[in-house]
Amino acid sequence: MQYAVVENGVVTNIIVAPEDYVYPFEGEAIASNEAQIGWTYKDGQFYPPVEEEKDDLSFTETTQPESSEDPIEV
């Protein structure tokens, strides 16, 4: 059986153990075939991490500093 090890509401590990397994360390092992490391556990449910929205910037917008001066020729 697969268990999600949960510490402070976050899945920190996935282990495989018998059904009668008792987790001997800090946190708890909760039976789950869906949870993955990094997921949260709240009110008896597992939730995947929420992806932050990123602005769609072009490569040059993310790598070029903004400047009001003309480029210097060498």
PDB file of N, H, CA, C and O in Angstrom:
ATOM      1  N   MET A   1       0.847  -1.179   0.000  1.00  0.00           N
ATOM      2  CA  MET A   1       0.000   0.000   0.000  1.00  0.00           C
ATOM      3  C   MET A   1       0.892   1.240   0.000  1.00  0.00           C
ATOM      4  O   MET A   1       1.960   1.235   0.612  1.00  0.00           O
ATOM      5  N   GLN A   2       0.468   2.281  -0.669  1.00  0.00           N
ATOM      6  H   GLN A   2      -0.400   2.285  -1.166  1.00  0.00           H
ATOM      7  CA  GLN A   2       1.238   3.522  -0.763  1.00  0.00           C
ATOM      8  C   GLN A   2       0.725   4.538   0.253  1.00  0.00           C
ATOM      9  O   GLN A   2      -0.482   4.718   0.418  1.00  0.00           O
ATOM     10  N   TYR A   3       1.672   5.202   0.934  1.00  0.00           N
ATOM     11  H   TYR A   3       2.652   5.056   0.799  1.00  0.00           H
ATOM     12  CA  TYR A   3       1.332   6.208   1.933  1.00  0.00           C
ATOM     13  C   TYR A   3       2.033   7.523   1.613  1.00  0.00           C
ATOM     14  O   TYR A   3       3.161   7.540   1.121  1.00  0.00           O
ATOM     15  N   ALA A   4       1.341   8.625   1.903  1.00  0.00           N
ATOM     16  H   ALA A   4       0.424   8.611   2.303  1.00  0.00           H
ATOM     17  CA  ALA A   4       1.945   9.948   1.810  1.00  0.00           C
ATOM     18  C   ALA A   4       2.362  10.344   3.220  1.00  0.00           C
ATOM     19  O   ALA A   4       1.535  10.355   4.132  1.00  0.00           O
ATOM     20  N   VAL A   5       3.633  10.666   3.403  1.00  0.00           N
ATOM     21  H   VAL A   5       4.304  10.657   2.663  1.00  0.00           H
ATOM     22  CA  VAL A   5       4.112  11.137   4.697  1.00  0.00           C
ATOM     23  C   VAL A   5       3.841  12.638   4.750  1.00  0.00           C
ATOM     24  O   VAL A   5       4.330  13.398   3.914  1.00  0.00           O
ATOM     25  N   VAL A   6       3.050  13.058   5.749  1.00  0.00           N
ATOM     26  H   VAL A   6       2.653  12.440   6.428  1.00  0.00           H
ATOM     27  CA  VAL A   6       2.630  14.450   5.860  1.00  0.00           C
ATOM     28  C   VAL A   6       3.232  15.065   7.117  1.00  0.00           C
ATOM     29  O   VAL A   6       3.067  14.545   8.221  1.00  0.00           O
ATOM     30  N   GLU A   7       3.931  16.176   6.933  1.00  0.00           N
ATOM     31  H   GLU A   7       4.066  16.599   6.037  1.00  0.00           H
ATOM     32  CA  GLU A   7       4.491  16.948   8.038  1.00  0.00           C
ATOM     33  C   GLU A   7       4.050  18.392   7.885  1.00  0.00           C
ATOM     34  O   GLU A   7       4.289  19.015   6.851  1.00  0.00           O
ATOM     35  N   ASN A   8       3.406  18.924   8.916  1.00  0.00           N
ATOM     36  H   ASN A   8       3.212  18.418   9.756  1.00  0.00           H
ATOM     37  CA  ASN A   8       2.919  20.310   8.896  1.00  0.00           C
ATOM     38  C   ASN A   8       2.034  20.597   7.686  1.00  0.00           C
ATOM     39  O   ASN A   8       2.093  21.685   7.114  1.00  0.00           O
ATOM     40  N   GLY A   9       1.216  19.624   7.299  1.00  0.00           N
ATOM     41  H   GLY A   9       1.168  18.739   7.763  1.00  0.00           H
ATOM     42  CA  GLY A   9       0.262  19.821   6.219  1.00  0.00           C
ATOM     43  C   GLY A   9       0.817  19.673   4.818  1.00  0.00           C
ATOM     44  O   GLY A   9       0.107  19.930   3.846  1.00  0.00           O
ATOM     45  N   VAL A  10       2.095  19.258   4.689  1.00  0.00           N
ATOM     46  H   VAL A  10       2.671  19.049   5.479  1.00  0.00           H
ATOM     47  CA  VAL A  10       2.721  19.114   3.378  1.00  0.00           C
ATOM     48  C   VAL A  10       3.266  17.700   3.219  1.00  0.00           C
ATOM     49  O   VAL A  10       3.874  17.156   4.141  1.00  0.00           O
ATOM     50  N   VAL A  11       3.047  17.102   2.039  1.00  0.00           N
ATOM     51  H   VAL A  11       2.553  17.544   1.290  1.00  0.00           H
ATOM     52  CA  VAL A  11       3.571  15.765   1.758  1.00  0.00           C
ATOM     53  C   VAL A  11       5.081  15.890   1.551  1.00  0.00           C
ATOM     54  O   VAL A  11       5.545  16.586   0.648  1.00  0.00           O
ATOM     55  N   THR A  12       5.843  15.193   2.418  1.00  0.00           N
ATOM     56  H   THR A  12       5.466  14.628   3.152  1.00  0.00           H
ATOM     57  CA  THR A  12       7.302  15.264   2.347  1.00  0.00           C
ATOM     58  C   THR A  12       7.929  13.999   1.782  1.00  0.00           C
ATOM     59  O   THR A  12       9.106  13.998   1.422  1.00  0.00           O
ATOM     60  N   ASN A  13       7.147  12.914   1.700  1.00  0.00           N
ATOM     61  H   ASN A  13       6.190  12.915   1.992  1.00  0.00           H
ATOM     62  CA  ASN A  13       7.684  11.661   1.186  1.00  0.00           C
ATOM     63  C   ASN A  13       6.528  10.748   0.797  1.00  0.00           C
ATOM     64  O   ASN A  13       5.401  10.922   1.260  1.00  0.00           O
ATOM     65  N   ILE A  14       6.822   9.773  -0.061  1.00  0.00           N
ATOM     66  H   ILE A  14       7.738   9.631  -0.437  1.00  0.00           H
ATOM     67  CA  ILE A  14       5.871   8.724  -0.431  1.00  0.00           C
ATOM     68  C   ILE A  14       6.550   7.402  -0.086  1.00  0.00           C
ATOM     69  O   ILE A  14       7.692   7.165  -0.482  1.00  0.00           O
ATOM     70  N   ILE A  15       5.847   6.541   0.651  1.00  0.00           N
ATOM     71  H   ILE A  15       4.920   6.733   0.972  1.00  0.00           H
ATOM     72  CA  ILE A  15       6.420   5.253   1.029  1.00  0.00           C
ATOM     73  C   ILE A  15       5.461   4.132   0.667  1.00  0.00           C
ATOM     74  O   ILE A  15       4.266   4.360   0.481  1.00  0.00           O
ATOM     75  N   VAL A  16       5.995   2.918   0.567  1.00  0.00           N
ATOM     76  H   VAL A  16       6.966   2.733   0.718  1.00  0.00           H
ATOM     77  CA  VAL A  16       5.184   1.727   0.337  1.00  0.00           C
ATOM     78  C   VAL A  16       5.353   0.848   1.567  1.00  0.00           C
ATOM     79  O   VAL A  16       6.474   0.536   1.966  1.00  0.00           O
ATOM     80  N   ALA A  17       4.227   0.449   2.171  1.00  0.00           N
ATOM     81  H   ALA A  17       3.316   0.703   1.846  1.00  0.00           H
ATOM     82  CA  ALA A  17       4.265  -0.344   3.398  1.00  0.00           C
ATOM     83  C   ALA A  17       2.997  -1.186   3.493  1.00  0.00           C
ATOM     84  O   ALA A  17       2.038  -0.947   2.759  1.00  0.00           O
ATOM     85  N   PRO A  18       2.985  -2.181   4.404  1.00  0.00           N
ATOM     86  CA  PRO A  18       1.789  -3.006   4.582  1.00  0.00           C
ATOM     87  C   PRO A  18       0.615  -2.183   5.129  1.00  0.00           C
ATOM     88  O   PRO A  18       0.810  -1.092   5.666  1.00  0.00           O
ATOM     89  N   GLU A  19      -0.593  -2.712   4.987  1.00  0.00           N
ATOM     90  H   GLU A  19      -0.751  -3.598   4.551  1.00  0.00           H
ATOM     91  CA  GLU A  19      -1.796  -1.999   5.437  1.00  0.00           C
ATOM     92  C   GLU A  19      -1.785  -1.678   6.924  1.00  0.00           C
ATOM     93  O   GLU A  19      -2.341  -0.660   7.338  1.00  0.00           O
ATOM     94  N   ASP A  20      -1.164  -2.524   7.730  1.00  0.00           N
ATOM     95  H   ASP A  20      -0.713  -3.350   7.394  1.00  0.00           H
ATOM     96  CA  ASP A  20      -1.164  -2.315   9.182  1.00  0.00           C
ATOM     97  C   ASP A  20       0.046  -1.498   9.654  1.00  0.00           C
ATOM     98  O   ASP A  20       0.368  -1.507  10.842  1.00  0.00           O
ATOM     99  N   TYR A  21       0.706  -0.802   8.748  1.00  0.00           N
ATOM    100  H   TYR A  21       0.444  -0.795   7.783  1.00  0.00           H
ATOM    101  CA  TYR A  21       1.910  -0.038   9.060  1.00  0.00           C
ATOM    102  C   TYR A  21       1.596   1.114  10.006  1.00  0.00           C
ATOM    103  O   TYR A  21       0.595   1.811   9.842  1.00  0.00           O
ATOM    104  N   VAL A  22       2.469   1.306  11.007  1.00  0.00           N
ATOM    105  H   VAL A  22       3.282   0.740  11.141  1.00  0.00           H
ATOM    106  CA  VAL A  22       2.364   2.434  11.928  1.00  0.00           C
ATOM    107  C   VAL A  22       3.610   3.289  11.720  1.00  0.00           C
ATOM    108  O   VAL A  22       4.728   2.811  11.911  1.00  0.00           O
ATOM    109  N   TYR A  23       3.430   4.530  11.336  1.00  0.00           N
ATOM    110  H   TYR A  23       2.522   4.919  11.180  1.00  0.00           H
ATOM    111  CA  TYR A  23       4.552   5.425  11.037  1.00  0.00           C
ATOM    112  C   TYR A  23       5.204   5.857  12.345  1.00  0.00           C
ATOM    113  O   TYR A  23       4.554   6.508  13.163  1.00  0.00           O
ATOM    114  N   PRO A  24       6.496   5.507  12.570  1.00  0.00           N
ATOM    115  CA  PRO A  24       7.137   5.746  13.865  1.00  0.00           C
ATOM    116  C   PRO A  24       7.825   7.107  14.018  1.00  0.00           C
ATOM    117  O   PRO A  24       8.454   7.356  15.046  1.00  0.00           O
ATOM    118  N   PHE A  25       7.722   7.981  13.033  1.00  0.00           N
ATOM    119  H   PHE A  25       7.212   7.779  12.198  1.00  0.00           H
ATOM    120  CA  PHE A  25       8.444   9.252  13.080  1.00  0.00           C
ATOM    121  C   PHE A  25       7.480  10.422  13.228  1.00  0.00           C
ATOM    122  O   PHE A  25       6.267  10.232  13.326  1.00  0.00           O
ATOM    123  N   GLU A  26       8.039  11.652  13.243  1.00  0.00           N
ATOM    124  H   GLU A  26       9.024  11.807  13.164  1.00  0.00           H
ATOM    125  CA  GLU A  26       7.207  12.848  13.326  1.00  0.00           C
ATOM    126  C   GLU A  26       6.367  12.977  12.059  1.00  0.00           C
ATOM    127  O   GLU A  26       6.824  12.635  10.968  1.00  0.00           O
ATOM    128  N   GLY A  27       5.158  13.464  12.203  1.00  0.00           N
ATOM    129  H   GLY A  27       4.787  13.743  13.088  1.00  0.00           H
ATOM    130  CA  GLY A  27       4.245  13.551  11.069  1.00  0.00           C
ATOM    131  C   GLY A  27       3.345  12.333  11.063  1.00  0.00           C
ATOM    132  O   GLY A  27       3.233  11.635  12.071  1.00  0.00           O
ATOM    133  N   GLU A  28       2.711  12.077   9.948  1.00  0.00           N
ATOM    134  H   GLU A  28       2.803  12.644   9.129  1.00  0.00           H
ATOM    135  CA  GLU A  28       1.841  10.908   9.834  1.00  0.00           C
ATOM    136  C   GLU A  28       1.886  10.354   8.421  1.00  0.00           C
ATOM    137  O   GLU A  28       2.171  11.072   7.463  1.00  0.00           O
ATOM    138  N   ALA A  29       1.600   9.064   8.310  1.00  0.00           N
ATOM    139  H   ALA A  29       1.369   8.481   9.088  1.00  0.00           H
ATOM    140  CA  ALA A  29       1.547   8.407   7.004  1.00  0.00           C
ATOM    141  C   ALA A  29       0.081   8.152   6.680  1.00  0.00           C
ATOM    142  O   ALA A  29      -0.613   7.456   7.421  1.00  0.00           O
ATOM    143  N   ILE A  30      -0.384   8.716   5.574  1.00  0.00           N
ATOM    144  H   ILE A  30       0.180   9.281   4.972  1.00  0.00           H
ATOM    145  CA  ILE A  30      -1.789   8.624   5.187  1.00  0.00           C
ATOM    146  C   ILE A  30      -1.881   7.871   3.867  1.00  0.00           C
ATOM    147  O   ILE A  30      -1.220   8.219   2.889  1.00  0.00           O
ATOM    148  N   ALA A  31      -2.710   6.836   3.857  1.00  0.00           N
ATOM    149  H   ALA A  31      -3.247   6.553   4.652  1.00  0.00           H
ATOM    150  CA  ALA A  31      -2.865   6.017   2.651  1.00  0.00           C
ATOM    151  C   ALA A  31      -3.346   6.880   1.485  1.00  0.00           C
ATOM    152  O   ALA A  31      -4.344   7.592   1.591  1.00  0.00           O
ATOM    153  N   SER A  32      -2.616   6.802   0.369  1.00  0.00           N
ATOM    154  H   SER A  32      -1.805   6.223   0.282  1.00  0.00           H
ATOM    155  CA  SER A  32      -3.000   7.551  -0.831  1.00  0.00           C
ATOM    156  C   SER A  32      -2.225   7.035  -2.031  1.00  0.00           C
ATOM    157  O   SER A  32      -1.013   6.830  -1.960  1.00  0.00           O
ATOM    158  N   ASN A  33      -2.931   6.829  -3.128  1.00  0.00           N
ATOM    159  H   ASN A  33      -3.916   6.995  -3.185  1.00  0.00           H
ATOM    160  CA  ASN A  33      -2.291   6.473  -4.391  1.00  0.00           C
ATOM    161  C   ASN A  33      -2.167   7.685  -5.308  1.00  0.00           C
ATOM    162  O   ASN A  33      -1.598   7.586  -6.395  1.00  0.00           O
ATOM    163  N   GLU A  34      -2.701   8.833  -4.872  1.00  0.00           N
ATOM    164  H   GLU A  34      -3.163   8.913  -3.989  1.00  0.00           H
ATOM    165  CA  GLU A  34      -2.714  10.034  -5.707  1.00  0.00           C
ATOM    166  C   GLU A  34      -1.722  11.102  -5.263  1.00  0.00           C
ATOM    167  O   GLU A  34      -1.123  11.775  -6.102  1.00  0.00           O
ATOM    168  N   ALA A  35      -1.540  11.268  -3.951  1.00  0.00           N
ATOM    169  H   ALA A  35      -2.027  10.722  -3.269  1.00  0.00           H
ATOM    170  CA  ALA A  35      -0.709  12.354  -3.432  1.00  0.00           C
ATOM    171  C   ALA A  35       0.726  12.238  -3.918  1.00  0.00           C
ATOM    172  O   ALA A  35       1.233  11.143  -4.160  1.00  0.00           O
ATOM    173  N   GLN A  36       1.373  13.400  -4.055  1.00  0.00           N
ATOM    174  H   GLN A  36       0.961  14.290  -3.859  1.00  0.00           H
ATOM    175  CA  GLN A  36       2.770  13.454  -4.470  1.00  0.00           C
ATOM    176  C   GLN A  36       3.520  14.423  -3.566  1.00  0.00           C
ATOM    177  O   GLN A  36       2.914  15.269  -2.909  1.00  0.00           O
ATOM    178  N   ILE A  37       4.835  14.293  -3.540  1.00  0.00           N
ATOM    179  H   ILE A  37       5.327  13.606  -4.074  1.00  0.00           H
ATOM    180  CA  ILE A  37       5.656  15.175  -2.718  1.00  0.00           C
ATOM    181  C   ILE A  37       5.381  16.626  -3.115  1.00  0.00           C
ATOM    182  O   ILE A  37       5.341  16.968  -4.297  1.00  0.00           O
ATOM    183  N   GLY A  38       5.192  17.472  -2.092  1.00  0.00           N
ATOM    184  H   GLY A  38       5.225  17.195  -1.132  1.00  0.00           H
ATOM    185  CA  GLY A  38       4.910  18.888  -2.324  1.00  0.00           C
ATOM    186  C   GLY A  38       3.433  19.232  -2.244  1.00  0.00           C
ATOM    187  O   GLY A  38       3.079  20.406  -2.140  1.00  0.00           O
ATOM    188  N   TRP A  39       2.555  18.216  -2.291  1.00  0.00           N
ATOM    189  H   TRP A  39       2.842  17.262  -2.376  1.00  0.00           H
ATOM    190  CA  TRP A  39       1.123  18.467  -2.190  1.00  0.00           C
ATOM    191  C   TRP A  39       0.790  18.845  -0.745  1.00  0.00           C
ATOM    192  O   TRP A  39       1.554  18.548   0.172  1.00  0.00           O
ATOM    193  N   THR A  40      -0.351  19.501  -0.552  1.00  0.00           N
ATOM    194  H   THR A  40      -0.972  19.743  -1.297  1.00  0.00           H
ATOM    195  CA  THR A  40      -0.812  19.822   0.794  1.00  0.00           C
ATOM    196  C   THR A  40      -1.916  18.859   1.204  1.00  0.00           C
ATOM    197  O   THR A  40      -2.592  18.264   0.365  1.00  0.00           O
ATOM    198  N   TYR A  41      -2.083  18.722   2.516  1.00  0.00           N
ATOM    199  H   TYR A  41      -1.534  19.205   3.198  1.00  0.00           H
ATOM    200  CA  TYR A  41      -3.118  17.852   3.078  1.00  0.00           C
ATOM    201  C   TYR A  41      -3.905  18.679   4.080  1.00  0.00           C
ATOM    202  O   TYR A  41      -3.356  19.169   5.067  1.00  0.00           O
ATOM    203  N   LYS A  42      -5.205  18.831   3.814  1.00  0.00           N
ATOM    204  H   LYS A  42      -5.650  18.433   3.012  1.00  0.00           H
ATOM    205  CA  LYS A  42      -6.045  19.642   4.686  1.00  0.00           C
ATOM    206  C   LYS A  42      -7.451  19.070   4.706  1.00  0.00           C
ATOM    207  O   LYS A  42      -8.007  18.728   3.663  1.00  0.00           O
ATOM    208  N   ASP A  43      -8.018  18.969   5.895  1.00  0.00           N
ATOM    209  H   ASP A  43      -7.566  19.248   6.743  1.00  0.00           H
ATOM    210  CA  ASP A  43      -9.394  18.497   6.081  1.00  0.00           C
ATOM    211  C   ASP A  43      -9.634  17.147   5.412  1.00  0.00           C
ATOM    212  O   ASP A  43     -10.697  16.911   4.839  1.00  0.00           O
ATOM    213  N   GLY A  44      -8.628  16.253   5.487  1.00  0.00           N
ATOM    214  H   GLY A  44      -7.763  16.445   5.952  1.00  0.00           H
ATOM    215  CA  GLY A  44      -8.782  14.906   4.953  1.00  0.00           C
ATOM    216  C   GLY A  44      -8.616  14.780   3.453  1.00  0.00           C
ATOM    217  O   GLY A  44      -8.913  13.725   2.891  1.00  0.00           O
ATOM    218  N   GLN A  45      -8.143  15.839   2.781  1.00  0.00           N
ATOM    219  H   GLN A  45      -7.902  16.696   3.237  1.00  0.00           H
ATOM    220  CA  GLN A  45      -7.978  15.824   1.326  1.00  0.00           C
ATOM    221  C   GLN A  45      -6.559  16.257   0.945  1.00  0.00           C
ATOM    222  O   GLN A  45      -5.939  17.075   1.623  1.00  0.00           O
ATOM    223  N   PHE A  46      -6.067  15.690  -0.151  1.00  0.00           N
ATOM    224  H   PHE A  46      -6.571  15.026  -0.703  1.00  0.00           H
ATOM    225  CA  PHE A  46      -4.782  16.092  -0.713  1.00  0.00           C
ATOM    226  C   PHE A  46      -5.024  17.076  -1.853  1.00  0.00           C
ATOM    227  O   PHE A  46      -5.958  16.923  -2.640  1.00  0.00           O
ATOM    228  N   TYR A  47      -4.153  18.099  -1.927  1.00  0.00           N
ATOM    229  H   TYR A  47      -3.394  18.224  -1.289  1.00  0.00           H
ATOM    230  CA  TYR A  47      -4.273  19.111  -2.973  1.00  0.00           C
ATOM    231  C   TYR A  47      -2.916  19.334  -3.643  1.00  0.00           C
ATOM    232  O   TYR A  47      -1.903  19.463  -2.956  1.00  0.00           O
ATOM    233  N   PRO A  48      -2.885  19.380  -4.987  1.00  0.00           N
ATOM    234  CA  PRO A  48      -1.613  19.662  -5.668  1.00  0.00           C
ATOM    235  C   PRO A  48      -1.210  21.112  -5.434  1.00  0.00           C
ATOM    236  O   PRO A  48      -2.052  21.946  -5.100  1.00  0.00           O
ATOM    237  N   PRO A  49       0.074  21.415  -5.606  1.00  0.00           N
ATOM    238  CA  PRO A  49       0.510  22.804  -5.434  1.00  0.00           C
ATOM    239  C   PRO A  49      -0.149  23.714  -6.466  1.00  0.00           C
ATOM    240  O   PRO A  49      -0.440  23.291  -7.585  1.00  0.00           O
ATOM    241  N   VAL A  50      -0.378  24.947  -6.085  1.00  0.00           N
ATOM    242  H   VAL A  50      -0.142  25.291  -5.176  1.00  0.00           H
ATOM    243  CA  VAL A  50      -0.980  25.932  -6.982  1.00  0.00           C
ATOM    244  C   VAL A  50       0.145  26.617  -7.743  1.00  0.00           C
ATOM    245  O   VAL A  50       1.078  27.149  -7.142  1.00  0.00           O
ATOM    246  N   GLU A  51       0.051  26.601  -9.062  1.00  0.00           N
ATOM    247  H   GLU A  51      -0.707  26.169  -9.550  1.00  0.00           H
ATOM    248  CA  GLU A  51       1.052  27.256  -9.907  1.00  0.00           C
ATOM    249  C   GLU A  51       0.781  28.754  -9.916  1.00  0.00           C
ATOM    250  O   GLU A  51      -0.351  29.190 -10.121  1.00  0.00           O
ATOM    251  N   GLU A  52       1.837  29.539  -9.692  1.00  0.00           N
ATOM    252  H   GLU A  52       2.758  29.185  -9.525  1.00  0.00           H
ATOM    253  CA  GLU A  52       1.696  30.985  -9.766  1.00  0.00           C
ATOM    254  C   GLU A  52       1.664  31.411 -11.221  1.00  0.00           C
ATOM    255  O   GLU A  52       2.388  30.870 -12.056  1.00  0.00           O
ATOM    256  N   GLU A  53       0.812  32.391 -11.516  1.00  0.00           N
ATOM    257  H   GLU A  53       0.224  32.831 -10.838  1.00  0.00           H
ATOM    258  CA  GLU A  53       0.737  32.891 -12.888  1.00  0.00           C
ATOM    259  C   GLU A  53       1.950  33.760 -13.169  1.00  0.00           C
ATOM    260  O   GLU A  53       2.356  34.570 -12.336  1.00  0.00           O
ATOM    261  N   LYS A  54       2.517  33.585 -14.339  1.00  0.00           N
ATOM    262  H   LYS A  54       2.186  32.927 -15.016  1.00  0.00           H
ATOM    263  CA  LYS A  54       3.674  34.379 -14.743  1.00  0.00           C
ATOM    264  C   LYS A  54       3.277  35.244 -15.928  1.00  0.00           C
ATOM    265  O   LYS A  54       2.481  34.836 -16.774  1.00  0.00           O
ATOM    266  N   ASP A  55       3.844  36.446 -15.975  1.00  0.00           N
ATOM    267  H   ASP A  55       4.490  36.777 -15.288  1.00  0.00           H
ATOM    268  CA  ASP A  55       3.597  37.311 -17.128  1.00  0.00           C
ATOM    269  C   ASP A  55       4.259  36.702 -18.348  1.00  0.00           C
ATOM    270  O   ASP A  55       5.341  36.125 -18.246  1.00  0.00           O
ATOM    271  N   ASP A  56       3.629  36.823 -19.479  1.00  0.00           N
ATOM    272  H   ASP A  56       2.749  37.291 -19.562  1.00  0.00           H
ATOM    273  CA  ASP A  56       4.206  36.328 -20.724  1.00  0.00           C
ATOM    274  C   ASP A  56       5.117  37.400 -21.312  1.00  0.00           C
ATOM    275  O   ASP A  56       4.678  38.239 -22.098  1.00  0.00           O
ATOM    276  N   LEU A  57       6.376  37.362 -20.927  1.00  0.00           N
ATOM    277  H   LEU A  57       6.732  36.680 -20.289  1.00  0.00           H
ATOM    278  CA  LEU A  57       7.347  38.311 -21.449  1.00  0.00           C
ATOM    279  C   LEU A  57       8.233  37.615 -22.465  1.00  0.00           C
ATOM    280  O   LEU A  57       8.539  36.429 -22.336  1.00  0.00           O
ATOM    281  N   SER A  58       8.634  38.353 -23.458  1.00  0.00           N
ATOM    282  H   SER A  58       8.386  39.316 -23.563  1.00  0.00           H
ATOM    283  CA  SER A  58       9.551  37.786 -24.446  1.00  0.00           C
ATOM    284  C   SER A  58      10.936  37.659 -23.823  1.00  0.00           C
ATOM    285  O   SER A  58      11.200  38.227 -22.763  1.00  0.00           O
ATOM    286  N   PHE A  59      11.814  36.916 -24.479  1.00  0.00           N
ATOM    287  H   PHE A  59      11.599  36.454 -25.339  1.00  0.00           H
ATOM    288  CA  PHE A  59      13.170  36.723 -23.986  1.00  0.00           C
ATOM    289  C   PHE A  59      13.890  38.057 -23.817  1.00  0.00           C
ATOM    290  O   PHE A  59      14.573  38.264 -22.814  1.00  0.00           O
ATOM    291  N   THR A  60      13.746  38.961 -24.779  1.00  0.00           N
ATOM    292  H   THR A  60      13.190  38.793 -25.593  1.00  0.00           H
ATOM    293  CA  THR A  60      14.448  40.246 -24.692  1.00  0.00           C
ATOM    294  C   THR A  60      13.888  41.108 -23.578  1.00  0.00           C
ATOM    295  O   THR A  60      14.629  41.873 -22.962  1.00  0.00           O
ATOM    296  N   GLU A  61      12.610  41.003 -23.309  1.00  0.00           N
ATOM    297  H   GLU A  61      12.008  40.382 -23.810  1.00  0.00           H
ATOM    298  CA  GLU A  61      12.026  41.782 -22.221  1.00  0.00           C
ATOM    299  C   GLU A  61      12.539  41.321 -20.868  1.00  0.00           C
ATOM    300  O   GLU A  61      12.641  42.125 -19.941  1.00  0.00           O
ATOM    301  N   THR A  62      12.862  40.054 -20.742  1.00  0.00           N
ATOM    302  H   THR A  62      12.780  39.401 -21.496  1.00  0.00           H
ATOM    303  CA  THR A  62      13.324  39.537 -19.459  1.00  0.00           C
ATOM    304  C   THR A  62      14.832  39.646 -19.293  1.00  0.00           C
ATOM    305  O   THR A  62      15.327  39.499 -18.175  1.00  0.00           O
ATOM    306  N   THR A  63      15.584  39.900 -20.369  1.00  0.00           N
ATOM    307  H   THR A  63      15.181  40.020 -21.277  1.00  0.00           H
ATOM    308  CA  THR A  63      17.042  39.933 -20.270  1.00  0.00           C
ATOM    309  C   THR A  63      17.648  41.300 -20.512  1.00  0.00           C
ATOM    310  O   THR A  63      18.807  41.522 -20.161  1.00  0.00           O
ATOM    311  N   GLN A  64      16.907  42.220 -21.098  1.00  0.00           N
ATOM    312  H   GLN A  64      15.965  42.039 -21.383  1.00  0.00           H
ATOM    313  CA  GLN A  64      17.448  43.534 -21.415  1.00  0.00           C
ATOM    314  C   GLN A  64      17.051  44.538 -20.338  1.00  0.00           C
ATOM    315  O   GLN A  64      15.870  44.668 -20.018  1.00  0.00           O
ATOM    316  N   PRO A  65      18.039  45.256 -19.771  1.00  0.00           N
ATOM    317  CA  PRO A  65      17.692  46.288 -18.791  1.00  0.00           C
ATOM    318  C   PRO A  65      17.011  47.464 -19.484  1.00  0.00           C
ATOM    319  O   PRO A  65      17.271  47.757 -20.651  1.00  0.00           O
ATOM    320  N   GLU A  66      16.149  48.117 -18.748  1.00  0.00           N
ATOM    321  H   GLU A  66      15.938  47.879 -17.800  1.00  0.00           H
ATOM    322  CA  GLU A  66      15.487  49.289 -19.309  1.00  0.00           C
ATOM    323  C   GLU A  66      16.428  50.482 -19.189  1.00  0.00           C
ATOM    324  O   GLU A  66      17.035  50.692 -18.139  1.00  0.00           O
ATOM    325  N   SER A  67      16.549  51.252 -20.243  1.00  0.00           N
ATOM    326  H   SER A  67      16.056  51.082 -21.096  1.00  0.00           H
ATOM    327  CA  SER A  67      17.425  52.416 -20.230  1.00  0.00           C
ATOM    328  C   SER A  67      16.852  53.475 -21.153  1.00  0.00           C
ATOM    329  O   SER A  67      16.346  53.175 -22.234  1.00  0.00           O
ATOM    330  N   SER A  68      16.941  54.717 -20.708  1.00  0.00           N
ATOM    331  H   SER A  68      17.353  54.961 -19.829  1.00  0.00           H
ATOM    332  CA  SER A  68      16.457  55.803 -21.551  1.00  0.00           C
ATOM    333  C   SER A  68      17.580  56.360 -22.420  1.00  0.00           C
ATOM    334  O   SER A  68      17.336  57.204 -23.283  1.00  0.00           O
ATOM    335  N   GLU A  69      18.811  55.892 -22.199  1.00  0.00           N
ATOM    336  H   GLU A  69      19.009  55.206 -21.499  1.00  0.00           H
ATOM    337  CA  GLU A  69      19.957  56.377 -22.965  1.00  0.00           C
ATOM    338  C   GLU A  69      20.176  55.517 -24.198  1.00  0.00           C
ATOM    339  O   GLU A  69      19.793  54.348 -24.248  1.00  0.00           O
ATOM    340  N   ASP A  70      20.809  56.139 -25.199  1.00  0.00           N
ATOM    341  H   ASP A  70      21.119  57.089 -25.159  1.00  0.00           H
ATOM    342  CA  ASP A  70      21.179  55.395 -26.398  1.00  0.00           C
ATOM    343  C   ASP A  70      22.349  54.476 -26.066  1.00  0.00           C
ATOM    344  O   ASP A  70      23.128  54.772 -25.160  1.00  0.00           O
ATOM    345  N   PRO A  71      22.482  53.360 -26.791  1.00  0.00           N
ATOM    346  CA  PRO A  71      23.614  52.469 -26.542  1.00  0.00           C
ATOM    347  C   PRO A  71      24.936  53.168 -26.839  1.00  0.00           C
ATOM    348  O   PRO A  71      24.996  54.034 -27.711  1.00  0.00           O
ATOM    349  N   ILE A  72      25.977  52.804 -26.133  1.00  0.00           N
ATOM    350  H   ILE A  72      25.928  52.100 -25.424  1.00  0.00           H
ATOM    351  CA  ILE A  72      27.305  53.380 -26.328  1.00  0.00           C
ATOM    352  C   ILE A  72      28.062  52.523 -27.318  1.00  0.00           C
ATOM    353  O   ILE A  72      28.165  51.307 -27.156  1.00  0.00           O
ATOM    354  N   GLU A  73      28.596  53.174 -28.355  1.00  0.00           N
ATOM    355  H   GLU A  73      28.513  54.161 -28.486  1.00  0.00           H
ATOM    356  CA  GLU A  73      29.381  52.442 -29.343  1.00  0.00           C
ATOM    357  C   GLU A  73      30.837  52.482 -28.937  1.00  0.00           C
ATOM    358  O   GLU A  73      31.332  53.520 -28.499  1.00  0.00           O
ATOM    359  N   VAL A  74      31.530  51.365 -29.077  1.00  0.00           N
ATOM    360  H   VAL A  74      31.128  50.521 -29.433  1.00  0.00           H
ATOM    361  CA  VAL A  74      32.946  51.287 -28.697  1.00  0.00           C
ATOM    362  C   VAL A  74      33.793  51.154 -29.924  1.00  0.00           C
ATOM    363  O   VAL A  74      35.017  51.073 -29.824  1.00  0.00           O
TER     364      VAL A  74
END
